Amino acid sequence: MEATVLGFFEWLWGPLWAPLWALLEPVWPLIWTLVKIVLILVPLLLSVAYLTFWERKIIGWMQVRIGPNRVGPWGLLQPIADGMKLFFKEVLFPSAADKKLFILGPIMAIAPALAAWAVIPFAPGWVLANVNAGVLYLLAISSVGVYGIIISGWASNSKYPFFAAMRASAQMISYEISMGLALITVLMVSNSLNLTEIVVAQSAGRFADMGLGALSWNWLPLLPMFGVYLISGVAETNRAPFDVVEGESEIVAGHMVEYSGMSFAMFFLAEYANMILIAAMTSIFFLGGWLSPVGFLPDGFHWLAVKMASILFFFLWIRATFPRYRYDHIMRLGWKVFVPLTLVWILVVGVWMMSPLTIWK
Amino acid sequence: MEFKTILFYIFSAVTIFAALRVITARNPVHAVLFLVLAFFNVAALWMLLQAEFLALALIMVYVGAVMVLFLFVVMMLDINIERVRQGFWSNLPLGAFVGLLMVAEMGVVLSGRYFGLANFPAQNLPADYSNTKELARVLYTEFAYPFEIASVILLVAIVVAVMLTLRRRKDTKAMNPADQIAVKAKDRMRLVKMAPEVELPVAAKKGGE
């Protein structure tokens, strides 16, 4: 792709290209990386905007309502209108707030949600940074996301945001553990920390040879871990039914109470970007990334998009279906159910891999 | 100057600034956040040394978990800055002595015969070299027993910490979710048989409908 772009510029500028390239060459890697970052972030932010629209529509249909249908054809311009509204609203600062940290909070929420996309492979070779320790990078970056909530909760100098900060720090750390432990089994069977290699490792197997690729992805042999990972992912993004951090009926809206306008929109963007990220990670770790489910159809980015869309639909579906968990039940599920289950399953997978019955060679 | 060198100076400058602010910040929450910043930059420095596993583990363990709990505790404490600062001048000589001792030791270590720069030539590792894999290889083969012993000690420490702080109240009202799930409708509700109400004959229909 890089060579094509350079060739196009050479054709466009003609004889002027040689001196320009001499000037450009030292900084070209930087420019090219920035171009790739824009190519990832612009579609991501558009998907965030339309995910909110889709969520309102789907929940509307599930509750036998129509949902947004006034702005633009079929309400399609609704997210744009919402974005404009948030953009032009005044950003208020509570008088007793710690102003610097109050600004830092939303930034710390959105930055990890966007930075994590650096290592996500969308198709063979379509990745910003194909690093060896991709999984570690993802775990490290997503563990930083909790700071946004804690900092904003404390800096608001108000009771409800502080409650949310305390709930968030306990909940997100607890579910990070079960998420990380569930991933260990994936690392064991794919023998790599590189996300591209994890996807490629899922393309081999007895079922894949028979043309049924979908059955040799990690979700089937690691089925309990797939469940643990998906549910922990919902808890990690603080989505319903684990949304006690927001808990609008108990603590109004948690850490976002004192925020308005664009600073509130940052939290909103971060939440939806994290949802899409969890969907992408689940697709890559358990659902074979860009691999086609059947042998006779070609692999490609569209499969990853379909898988992510299904997982996102699952997120919205459970939001419309389940009542909110009580706080002690969330802690119980994380520590007393998921952590022991993952520890046992690590042992099971380890023994399975060493036994003659192993399916991973 | 190489680009990496510029990065090194940026990261180290921020690390030193953040470390200084940790001890000079008046607000303890700010101090903790500066410590987080220092950790982050140290992780970036390790990344420059091609030690990606250590760098990412530092962020994951310290920034992502330990410092969150630290911040959590510091936010809930009502720390009186004036009282903390009271003994500053009387404790200064001792602190300065310890600090100088550490600087001297570091100097001896870094400039000595065994640890000098000459003993550690810069290494250029191939791009597919996996730091994590190498670390795991020695950890689970050569140092398997020390590693196991260390993990058992840590496990014991966790259990002891829980046991020391576990204080069961006598009047606690905990519930058992397993019992809650096992409840059947007939445990909670009793259906009573009653004689059906007798319907009165309907009065004569009014016309006009």
Interface residues (C-beta under 8 A of the other chain):
Chain A: D98 L101 V131 N132 A133 L136 Y137 L139 A140 I141 S143 V144 V146 Y147 I150 I151 W154 F162 A165 M166 S169 I173 E176 L193 H329 R332
Chain B: N27 V29 H30 L33 V36 E52 F53 L56 A57 I59 M60 V63 G64 A65 V68 L69 L71 F72 M75 M76 D128 S130 N131 T132 P177
